[in-house]
């Protein structure tokens, strides 16, 4: 069948055959389908890249803050006082992100002495400065609403907090304590105050300590750096820096407890796993993400920070 058209002068002009019309419609449908698929792919790519950029910003804020504190870490030899204490925070009660084990949540609790430059709200040298330069900082991960501290599952997320105890209070309550971990527990209610918020969506916060130990090689010994990691595989694990050395129950393959205790802390590796906003929303809407959704919505970051020679 062939169609024709009549123009205003009454003359008929040839049109298209039915086959030509069907062919043109098919081509148009193919082009539209390709454009829809292309737009969908571009939209997914844009969404993932945007999520990755936001996650990177979240991680950078936290890692930069902690790195600055660690680079100014303070300790004094010749005593039994605690200058750094780290352990897995079993009291955080963090929910899993996935329905399996791939997205299990874990959090280190880290407390140490440092010469923080933002002590007294950054008003060092003013009338608000009550003296001293050694502050205590403590980092914790909680699952709650970052605004009001509530536990509504629809608004809660994984929130990292940094508590800064100013020098005068540090001197009165924390400096000189043999068990720094127990001493900082007195501030547990203040930890999750809104002003201590750093970043959100971090469902894993782990720490690895790089320790220089003396190991036997041939007829003598030489220094070697080993890694002591706090993880959920050993929830009772702890790592403490005292004025008389290291005190830890973390085990390192090929290194005795005595060698590790006599070692020197050289650096700290900070590791974070950050979920996208979409990942948090999906997790909160059900009983957890599928492994595939988790893989598409989590981003991992780490940095090694050198600490002052201890």
N, C-alpha and C positions, 0 to 999 in steps of 0.2 A: 504494500500500500504506500502511495506517495501523496504527501500533503502539498497543497498550493495555497497561496494567499492572494487576496484581491486588494489592490492599492486604491487610493482615493479616486483615481481616474477611471476605475472600472476594469483596468487591465489585470490579468491574473499572472502572478509570478511564480515560478517553480519553488517548492519548499523542500522538506527533507523526507526521506523515506522513514518508515517505522524502524527499520534496522539501524539507520543512522541515528535516530533519536535514542534508541535503546543503547547503542554503543556510546554515545556522548554521555548519557546518564551513568553508564557503568564507569566510564573514565572519571567523571566527576566524583562518583562515590569512592573510587580508589584514591583520588587526590585528597578528598575530605578525610577519609580514614587514615591516610598517611599523616596528614596534618594533625589530626587528633592524637595519634600515637606519638608524633614528634613533640607536640605541646605537653602531653602527659609525661614523657620522658624528661623534657626540659624542666617541667614543674617539679618532678621528683628530685632531679639533680639539684635544682635551686633550693628546695626544702632541706635536703641533706647538707648541702654546703652551708646554708644559713644556720642549721643546727650545729654543724661542726665549728663554725666561726663563734657562735655564742658559747659553746662548750669550751673552746680554746680560751675565750676571754675569762670565763669562770675559773678555769684552771690557772690561768696566768695570774689573776688577782691573788689567789690563794698561795700559789707557789712563790710568787715574788714576795709576799708578806712573810711567809715562813722562812724563806731564804735569807731575807734581811735580818730576821731575828737570830737565825742560826749562825750567820756570819759574825754576829756580835755576841755570841754565847760567852758566858763568863764562868770560870771555875777557879778555885784556889786549892793548891796542894797542901798536904800535911794535916788532913782532918778526915773525919768520917761523915761529913755533911753531904747531903744529896744535892747535886748541881743539875742533874738531868734525870728524869724518870720517864720511862715509856713502857706501856703494856697494852695488850688487847683489851678494849673496853667492852667487857661482857655485860655491863649494865645498860648499854645503849639500846638493846632489844630491837635491832634493825630488821625490818622485814626483807625477805628475798625479793629480788626483782623479777625473776623468771619462775616458771613452774618446775624447773629442774634446778640443777646445781650450778649451771654455767654463770648465773647472775647472782650468786650468793653475796650478801652484803657483809662487809667487815670494816671495823674501825679501830685504829690505834688511838690511844690516849697519850699525848705527849706534853710534858711539862719541863721547863728548864729556865735557868737564870740567864738573863741577857741585858745588854746595855741598850734597851729600846729607846729610840729617839723620839717616839711619840708619847713618852711618859708624861704624866700630868697634862694630858690632852694636848701635848706638843708645846706647852707653855714653859719650857725649860728656861731658867734664868729670870723668870718673872716672879711676881709676888705669890703666884700659885705654886711655884716650885718649892717643895718642902724639904729638898735636899736629897742626896744620894743619887747613884747612877745605876744601881743594879735592880732591875725589875724582874718579876717572874711572869712568864707567859705560859698559857696552857691551851692546847687545841683539842677540841672534841667534835664528834660527828653525832648529830641527832636526827630523828625522823619526826618532824612536826611542821606546823604552819610557821613560816618564817616571820609572819607579821604579828600574830597574837599568841604564838606559842601553843596553840591548840593542837589536838590530835585528830581532827576530822579527816578521814581518809580521802575526801575529795579535794582538800586543799593542802594536805601535808606533803612534804618532800624531804629529801636528805639535805640537811643544812650543816655547814661547817662553821664553828664558832671559834673565836680567839679571845680569851680572857687575858687582859693585861692588868697585873697588880702593881700599882705604883711603888717606888722605892721605899717610902716610909712604912707602908703597910707590909711590903715584902720583908723589910728588916725586922719588923715586930713579930710577924707570924710565920714566915716561911724560911728566911735565911737562917742557916745553922741547924735545920731539921735533918735528922738522919734518914727519916722516911718521908721524902718529898711527896711521894704519891699519896700517902695518907694525909699529909698536911694540906694539900690543895683540895682535898675532898670537902673541906669546910666552905669552899667557894662554889660548890656544885650548883646551888640554886641561882647564883649569879651568871653561871656559864652561858646559859641560853638566853640572856637578856638581848633585846633587839640591837642595842649598840655594839654588841660583840659579834654580830653577823658578818661573815666574810663572803660566802658564796653558797649556792644551792645546787641541787641535783647531783651531788657527789656521793655515790652509794658505796664506794670503796676508798678507804684512806689507809695506806700501809706504809711502813717505814723499814728501810734496810740500813743498818749501821756498817760502815766500812772501817774495820779495825786492823791496825798494823800489829802483827804478832811476830814473835821470833820462832822460826821453824827450823828443824834440823835438816841439813843438806850435806851429805857426805860426812866429812870430819868436823863440821862446824855448824853454826846457825846463821841465818840471815833473815832480815825483815821481809815479811810478805803480808799483803793486804787480803783479808778474808771478809766475807759478807755474812752478817748476822741479821736475819730477817724476822720481824714480828709478823705473824700471820695467824689466820684462824685454825691452821693445822695444829698449832700449839697454843691454845688460848691462855694457858697458864704462863706463857713466856713473858719475861720482863727484861728490861735493860736499864741499868742505872749507872750513872757516872758519879763517883764520890771523890772526895779529896784525897783518897788513898788508892784509887784505881777503879776498875770496872767491876760491876757486880751483876751477873746475868745467869739465867738458867737456860738460855738459848743454846742449842748444840750446833756446832759446825763440824762437818765431816773432816776428819784428819787433824782436828785441833782439840787439845785437851781443855778441860774447864780451867785448869791453872794457867795455861797459855793465853786463853781468852781473857781471863781476869787480869793478867799482867800486861795486856795489850794497850794500845793507845788509839783512841777514837780519832780518825782522820777526816771522815766525811759522812754525810747522811744523804741517803737517796729517798726522795719523796715520790710516792706513786699515787695517782688518782685515777678513778674511773668515773666519768661524767656522763649522765644520761641526758638525752635531748628532752625538751619540754613535752614533745609528742610522746616520747617513751614513758615519762612520768605519768602523763594523763592516761595512757593505755594501761599502765600498771595499776593505777588507782581505780580504774573503772572495772577491773575484774580481779582474778586471782593470780595475776602475774603475766608477764610477757612470754610469748613463745620463744624458743631459742633463736629462731630466725629474726623475729622482731627485736630481740635483745641485741643481736649482732649488728642490726641496721641502725640502732639508736644509742649505742654506747661508744665513747671515745676515751682512749687511754693516754695519760701524760705522765711523765716522770722527769726528775732533774736531780743531779748529784750536786750537793752543796758542801764545799769545804768548810770545816769548822776551825776555829783557832786552835793551835797546838795545845793539847791537854797533857 
